[in-house]
Amino acid sequence: MKKSMLLILTVVLTLTLAACGQNNKAESNGGNGTTTAGNGEKAAGSKLSGSILAVGSSALQPLVDQVSKKFMDTNPGVSIQVQGGGSGTGLTQVSGGQADIGNSDVFAEEKLDAGPAGELKDHQVAVVAMAAVVNPDITIDNLTKDQLVSIFTGKVKNWKEVGGPDQAIQIINRPSSSGTRATFEKYALGAKTDDLPGSVQEEASGTVKKMVSETPGAIGYLALSYLSDDKVKALKYEGVEATEDNVANGTYPVWAYEHMYTKGDPNEAVKAFLDYMVSDEVQKADVEELGYIPVSKMQVKRDKDGNITK
């Protein structure tokens, strides 16, 4: 009888200790087993779910695409689609409710009327620099502002006029909806330009890179995130190279914030993704790896009118 009682007491004690261990584990995870991981993953007890459509800037697209894959790996209940189309398209679609996020190289006020722009919430996730790029066979490595203006307005039609080879200039441009084009025109040329006869328009930055690399005498412009190889040659601007340091200290002027706009406050899944975009994990790895600059590294600021402040 004593042995039976001892066995029962031992079993009860074992079960009690096991239950206490489970309670302590739950308490260490926030009391209900719910935590939020640094990679944007919500708690084990409350998984994120839903679909997200991000549309717009092709300059920002490589970063959003790469980070979205990492986010989905740790949040399998969330599906994210990333599409290009240009900043104007992204802003129009998020404003109209067709997209959850509008990716843009420009402030919303530069593409939308005041009313629709005022309904959007700005999430700045990085800074991108842009450079004029040429076919690798073009021997020059620098152009002044005046030279660029002369090329993109058609006053200069041959590279020999700006110190290059005797080769006709072929302009590879972006459409008017492009934030990359708006940024390049505003900060490199100082004015909007017309589409010249004979120039080529491409919808995506990746296609611009391909066309410039394959077309004799070609010139275009690209975000630095597309310049990880030597298929095209980036030119200095007024003798200044487009580097992270030169952008951060304000020496190189052709840059823009990368915006991810939502219409009002984002829902839970979109907010978690946007928070992940500006997390240390992404800013210290993906942002710099792909040729962007973390906003935190900028020593100057720029408002929507283009004014620079320290």
C-alpha positions in Angstrom: 0.0 0.0 0.0 2.8 2.4 0.9 4.5 1.6 -2.4 1.3 2.4 -4.3 0.9 5.7 -2.6 4.5 6.6 -3.2 4.1 5.8 -6.9 0.9 8.0 -7.2 2.7 10.9 -5.4 5.6 10.6 -7.8 3.4 10.7 -10.9 1.5 13.8 -9.6 4.7 15.6 -8.8 6.1 14.9 -12.3 2.9 16.2 -14.0 2.9 19.4 -11.8 6.5 20.2 -12.7 5.9 19.7 -16.4 2.9 22.0 -16.2 5.0 24.7 -14.4 7.6 24.4 -17.1 5.0 25.0 -19.9 3.6 28.1 -18.0 7.1 29.5 -17.6 7.8 29.0 -21.3 4.6 30.8 -22.2 5.3 33.7 -19.8 8.8 34.2 -21.3 7.1 34.6 -24.7 4.9 37.4 -23.6 2.3 35.5 -21.4 0.3 34.1 -24.2 3.0 32.5 -26.4 3.0 35.5 -28.7 6.2 37.3 -29.8 7.4 39.5 -32.6 10.6 38.5 -34.3 13.2 40.9 -35.7 12.6 39.6 -39.2 9.0 40.8 -39.1 7.5 37.5 -38.1 4.6 37.9 -35.8 4.1 35.6 -32.8 3.7 31.9 -32.9 0.2 32.3 -31.4 -0.9 34.9 -33.9 0.5 34.4 -37.4 0.4 37.2 -40.0 -1.7 36.5 -43.1 -2.9 38.3 -46.1 -1.7 39.4 -49.6 0.2 42.6 -50.4 0.6 44.2 -53.8 3.5 46.7 -54.1 3.6 48.6 -57.5 5.7 51.4 -58.9 9.3 52.5 -59.1 11.6 50.1 -61.0 14.6 51.8 -59.2 13.2 50.6 -55.9 11.9 47.3 -57.2 15.1 45.2 -56.7 15.2 46.1 -53.0 11.5 45.5 -52.3 11.6 42.3 -54.3 14.6 40.9 -52.3 13.3 41.9 -48.9 9.8 40.6 -49.7 11.2 37.1 -50.3 12.9 37.1 -46.9 9.8 38.4 -45.2 7.6 35.6 -46.8 10.1 33.0 -45.8 9.4 33.8 -42.1 5.7 34.7 -42.7 4.4 31.9 -44.9 0.8 33.2 -44.4 1.7 36.4 -46.3 1.9 36.7 -50.1 3.7 39.7 -51.6 3.7 40.6 -55.2 6.2 43.3 -56.4 5.6 45.0 -59.8 7.3 47.9 -61.6 5.6 50.3 -63.9 7.1 53.5 -62.7 6.5 55.8 -59.7 3.5 57.5 -61.3 1.8 54.2 -61.8 2.6 53.1 -58.2 1.2 56.4 -56.8 -1.9 56.3 -58.9 -2.7 52.7 -58.1 -2.2 53.1 -54.3 -4.3 56.2 -54.4 -7.1 54.4 -56.3 -7.0 51.4 -54.0 -5.6 49.0 -56.7 -2.4 48.5 -54.8 -1.5 48.3 -51.1 1.9 50.0 -51.5 2.9 52.6 -54.1 6.7 52.5 -54.6 8.1 55.9 -55.7 11.4 57.8 -56.2 9.5 61.1 -55.8 7.2 62.7 -53.3 3.6 62.0 -54.0 2.9 65.7 -54.5 5.2 65.6 -57.6 2.9 63.2 -59.4 -0.6 63.6 -57.9 -2.9 66.5 -57.2 -2.9 67.8 -53.6 -6.1 66.0 -52.6 -5.1 62.5 -53.5 -1.5 63.1 -52.4 -2.7 64.2 -49.0 -4.5 60.9 -48.4 -1.2 59.0 -48.7 1.2 58.1 -45.9 4.9 58.3 -46.7 7.3 55.6 -45.6 10.9 56.4 -46.6 12.9 53.2 -46.7 16.2 54.2 -48.4 18.0 56.8 -50.5 19.0 56.0 -54.2 21.5 57.8 -56.3 21.2 58.0 -60.1 23.9 58.4 -62.7 24.1 58.9 -66.5 25.3 55.7 -68.0 26.8 55.0 -71.4 27.7 52.1 -73.6 31.1 50.8 -72.5 32.7 51.7 -75.9 32.2 55.4 -75.2 35.5 56.7 -74.0 34.5 59.6 -71.8 33.9 59.2 -68.0 32.5 62.6 -67.1 29.9 65.1 -68.3 29.0 68.5 -67.0 25.4 69.6 -66.4 25.5 71.8 -69.6 26.7 68.9 -71.6 24.0 66.6 -70.3 21.4 69.2 -71.1 22.7 69.6 -74.6 22.5 65.9 -75.2 19.0 65.3 -73.8 17.6 68.4 -75.6 19.1 67.3 -78.9 21.6 70.1 -79.3 24.5 67.7 -79.2 24.1 64.7 -81.4 27.6 63.2 -81.7 29.9 62.1 -78.9 32.9 63.9 -80.5 31.2 67.2 -79.6 31.7 66.5 -75.9 35.2 64.9 -76.2 34.2 61.4 -77.1 34.5 59.2 -80.3 32.9 60.1 -83.6 29.7 58.2 -82.9 26.1 59.3 -83.1 24.4 59.6 -79.7 21.4 57.3 -79.0 19.2 58.4 -76.1 17.5 55.6 -74.1 14.9 57.4 -72.0 12.2 56.5 -69.5 8.5 57.5 -69.9 7.1 60.6 -68.2 5.5 58.5 -65.5 9.0 57.4 -64.3 10.3 58.7 -61.0 13.8 57.9 -62.1 13.3 60.2 -65.1 11.8 62.9 -62.8 14.7 62.7 -60.4 17.3 62.8 -63.2 15.7 65.7 -64.9 15.2 67.7 -61.7 18.6 67.2 -60.1 20.9 66.5 -63.1 19.4 68.6 -65.9 17.5 71.2 -63.9 14.4 71.0 -66.2 12.0 68.6 -67.8 12.8 67.6 -71.3 10.7 66.6 -74.4 11.0 63.2 -76.0 13.2 63.7 -79.0 12.6 62.0 -82.4 14.8 58.9 -82.6 15.1 58.5 -78.8 13.9 55.2 -77.3 11.6 54.9 -74.3 11.8 51.9 -72.0 9.3 51.1 -69.2 11.8 49.5 -66.8 15.3 50.3 -65.6 16.5 46.8 -66.3 15.5 47.2 -70.0 17.3 50.6 -70.1 20.5 48.9 -68.8 20.2 46.1 -71.5 19.6 48.6 -74.3 22.5 50.9 -73.3 24.8 47.9 -73.0 23.9 46.6 -76.5 23.4 49.8 -78.5 26.4 51.7 -79.9 26.6 55.3 -78.8 23.8 54.8 -76.2 23.2 57.0 -73.1 20.6 56.6 -70.4 20.4 56.9 -66.7 20.0 54.4 -63.9 19.8 54.0 -60.2 23.1 52.7 -58.7 21.3 49.6 -57.6 21.5 48.5 -61.3 25.3 49.1 -61.6 26.8 46.0 -59.9 28.7 45.0 -63.1 30.5 46.6 -66.1 27.8 46.1 -68.7 27.3 49.9 -68.7 29.6 52.7 -67.6 28.4 55.2 -65.0 29.6 58.8 -65.7 30.8 61.3 -63.2 28.6 64.4 -62.8 30.6 67.7 -62.9 33.7 65.6 -62.0 32.0 64.0 -59.0 31.5 60.3 -58.8 28.2 58.8 -57.6 29.4 57.1 -54.4 27.7 56.6 -51.1 29.9 59.1 -49.3 29.4 61.8 -52.0 25.7 61.4 -51.8 25.6 61.2 -48.0 27.6 64.5 -47.6 25.7 66.3 -50.3 28.5 66.5 -52.8 26.7 64.4 -55.5 23.3 66.0 -56.1 21.5 63.4 -58.2 19.6 61.3 -55.6 16.2 60.8 -54.1 14.4 59.2 -51.2 12.8 55.8 -51.9 9.2 56.0 -50.7 6.7 53.3 -50.1 3.3 55.0 -49.9 0.1 53.6 -48.3 -3.3 55.1 -48.4 -3.7 56.1 -44.8 -2.5 53.7 -42.1 -1.5 50.3 -43.4 -3.2 47.1 -42.3 -1.4 44.7 -40.0 0.5 42.7 -42.6 1.5 45.7 -44.6 2.7 47.5 -41.5 4.8 44.5 -40.4 6.4 44.4 -43.9 7.1 48.2 -43.9 8.6 47.9 -40.4 10.8 45.1 -41.6 12.0 47.3 -44.5 13.4 49.8 -42.1 14.7 47.3 -39.6 18.4 47.1 -38.8 18.5 43.7 -40.4 17.4 45.0 -43.8 19.1 48.4 -43.6 22.5 47.0 -42.7 22.4 44.2 -45.2 20.0 44.4 -48.1 19.9 48.2 -48.5 23.7 48.6 -48.9 24.3 45.3 -50.6 22.0 46.4 -53.5 23.6 49.8 -53.9 21.1 51.9 -51.9 21.9 54.2 -48.9 20.3 53.9 -45.5 18.4 57.1 -44.6 20.2 57.1 -41.3 23.6 57.6 -43.1 22.5 60.9 -44.8 24.2 64.0 -43.5 21.8 66.2 -45.5 18.1 66.3 -46.0 16.0 67.2 -49.0 12.4 68.4 -49.0 9.8 67.9 -51.7 10.8 71.2 -53.3 14.4 70.0 -53.6 15.8 72.2 -50.9 18.9 70.8 -49.1 19.5 71.2 -45.4 22.1 69.8 -43.1 
